[in-house]
Amino acid sequence: MGQVVQQAVATKGGGKNAAVAASTAEIAQYLTFLLGGEMYAVGILNVKEIIEYGQLTEIPMMPAFIRGVINLRGSVVPVIDLAARFGGRQTESSRRTCIVIIELTSAEERHDIGVVVDAVSEVLEVSSADIEPAPAFGAKIRADFIQGMGKIGGKFVIILDIQRVLSVDEIASLATVADRGAETGAAD
């Protein structure tokens, strides 16, 4: 009987610690930004830095959403226009336009990719309880680009699945298709 009581106490204490660990793991930080009047968010762990928009070198014959490259401390970093990536018009640069440097990991390799946004808002903490599943339809962007909908101050913020949005393989294949189209057009 003594063993049963000890196990119950151990389980109860373990449950309490597990609940505390779960409650701290539920909150994540997100960088929010504006794009075409819509508020988006990306996990802060993917964000390397935020830089002023400028010094962009355009690359000919690339899809419209690939704005060019920048030199970031000696490294060449491609810059993606999220508005154009989502199927809209290219972002018009303004005083608040900036480039968010995102670090992606794929196949044990790290890639830095710049993302053009209208304006960076703030870093917010969002509990997993305040994140709804992505809608099947009705969003202005592809459903597979949405990780979830964060409820912040009574409004919804689209939390991006940045690995999918900036899929290195998909972007490379789209650039190849654009390249082939340019070659075909030049041959005509």
C-alpha angles and dihedrals in degrees: 000000000000090000092054091053092048091049091048091050091046091048092046092049091045090050091052092051090045089052091051091048091047093050092052091046092052095070118077132175122238133188109226124206141169123247121173092342092305124112117233133177136204129191109269091224089070094051114095100174146324120239137182116268112254147076090072119163111209120222116214121236097018126133113274092252093061101080096183138264137298132205107240108186092320097320123109108232122188115227121216124198103221094198090057091041088058090054099262134109122295116273113264108226117238137165091281097044111117143166119245111206109219123193115214128187120209127163092350091305126114121220128187115211127180119223122201112222132175094235139340113237114185147299111267133187112227125188117224086236087065094054117093123197118267114272116251090225142356098067120116091232136054111289092230089061090062119085092182147309114268117210107219122169093340093308131097123241119195109236108207126220090225094188089062097039091052098032103164092208094050093046091049091050092048090050089050091051090050090048092051091048090053091049091049091048091050091050092055 
